[in-house]
Structures are given as C-alpha cells and as structure tokens.
C-alpha cells in the first residue's frame, strides 16, 4: 500500500489577482482549504501540486504544524501552458 502524499502549505495573508500573479512567478500556487464551514487561504509549491494531480485526489496537508487528510476537489490548469494555478 502506498503512503499518502504530504503537502506543506503556508497560510497567506494577502489576497487578489495581483498577489496571485506574484505567487505564480515565485513558483507557488494559491489555494483555499475548506473545512467546517470555514475557508483558509493557503499557498502551495507547484511541484507538489503536480504530484497530487498525477497521483490522485487524496493526500495530507501540513499547515501550521498540524497534518490533516484532505480531498482535492478542483485543480485549475491553464489550457495553453498546462501550468497549475
């Protein structure tokens, strides 16, 4: 049995289209973690997102020192460049 993929995420304080562009230029992907009726904006590494995309939708996310099982509901892919974001 394969082990679950663990993704390291950091919470992000800034929002908006311009900051999302800054993140993508830095090799990161903006995301949202939804749990218990609350949403937490996060940023992830694009390399880890590609591993999740290829491996399946179930993984673990490490955020603020805690690790939780998550199910990736949606990953947006640019139809021209095939980049995540």
N, C-alpha and C positions, 0 to 999 in steps of 0.2 A: 504494500500500500504506500502511495506517495505521501510525503508530508505536505502540509498546507504552505502555500507561499506567503511569506510575511512581508508586508509593505510598510516602510517607515514613512509617516506623514507628519507634517508640521502644521499647526493652525495658522491661518493667515488673517491679518487684521485689516488689510486694505481690500477694497472691492472695486469692481468696474472693469470696463473694457481695456482701458489703458494699462492698468496693473496686470491684467491677464496677458497682455502682449509682452510686458516686461518679464513675466514668469516664463512664457514660452521661449523668449530669446535666451533665457538663462538655462534652458533645458528642463524646465519643470512644467507641470500640468496643473491648472486649477481644478478643484473638485469640491463636492459637497458631501458630507457624511450625515445621513438622516437616521435618527434613532429616537424612539419615544416621543414623536411629535415635534422634536427639535432638530434644527439643522446646524451643522458646524462647517464653516468654510475651511478647506484644507488645501495644501499644495503637496504634490507628489512628484517623484522622479519619472521622467518619460520612459526610461529604460525599464523600470518596474511595471509601468502600465502596459508596455508591450508584452512582458512576460505573462501578465494576467490575461491579456487579450488572447494570447496563444494557448494558455493552459486551461482556461475555463473561467467561470464567473465566481467561484468560491475561493476566498483567500482570508488571510488575517491582516488586520491593520494595527500598527503600533502608533499610538497617539498619546502624548504626554505621559509616557511611562507605562501605559496600560495596553494590553493586546486584546483585541476582540475579533470574533469571527464575523465576516461581512459577506454579503452577496452583491456583486457589482450589477447594478440594474441597467446602466447605459454607459457606453463609451462612444464619444463622438470622434469620427475620423474624417479628415479633410479628403474630399474625393479626388483632388488633383495631386496633392503632395503626399497623401497617405499618412500624414502626421496626426498624432493624437492631440486633442485639445478641445 
